[in-house]
Amino acid sequence: MSTLGSIYRAIRSLLLAEECIVCGNNISHNMHGICTMCRFNVPMTYFWRDKENPVYEKLSALVPIAEASAFIYYTDKSPWRSMIHSFKYRNAWRTALDMGRWYGAELKASGRYDDIDVIIPVPLHPLKRIRRGYNQSSYIADGISQSLGKRVLRRATRRRRNNPSQTHHRAHDRWGNVEALFSVTRPEELAGKHILIVDDVLTTGATMISLIQSILEAVPDCRISVATLAVTTYITAIR
Ligand SMILES: [Zn+2]
């Protein structure tokens, strides 16, 4: 169903005018899903320009990292939320790729990500990836890769299971609850490298921290940086 569905959507998008996935206005195909006005008004964080930004502070308090940033703010009321959703549910992988390229150009211009060796998208559980047909973070990583000129490693890590529901756990139980979500399948490919981990949204940070811990346990001599496309104001508000 998902393959037929994506073929149908691909043909439909070729034939019909597209709508901006942020504001809904009609746009031409070559806009990659986002209109000029929305591109102009994108709620950028500019975190990549400063090492000591809220995402870095939050993550580096829990795991050793070199750099960390997010591209845009993501709030419940923001229309940009629908863009992130469209990556997962509306087959908008082209927009994910395009946003990744844009973000990657900013990372490159900052000069703070020059010594990255490889890029790893946060893996989906294999069953989830098959159901969805693709991993949205992988397309964001591809876009960043094109701008930074670094390669993407898709099979170096593996997701063992999906996130357990965290809604019934108190905040201080969260970290233990998501331990060992990931395994490192090809540690030799990561030895001595500076790895950039890419994801779509940073919410509690629990999934990201779990992946970083797994990589550092398997490959103690690597360095890790983080680039997510969006960050909830939840994480930036907590100290
Ligand atoms: Zn728009």
Boltz pocket constraint, residues with backbone or C-beta under 6 A from the ligand:
constraints:
  - pocket:
      binder: B
      contacts: [[A, 20], [A, 21], [A, 22], [A, 23], [A, 24], [A, 25], [A, 34], [A, 35], [A, 36], [A, 37], [A, 38], [A, 39]]
      max_distance: 6.0
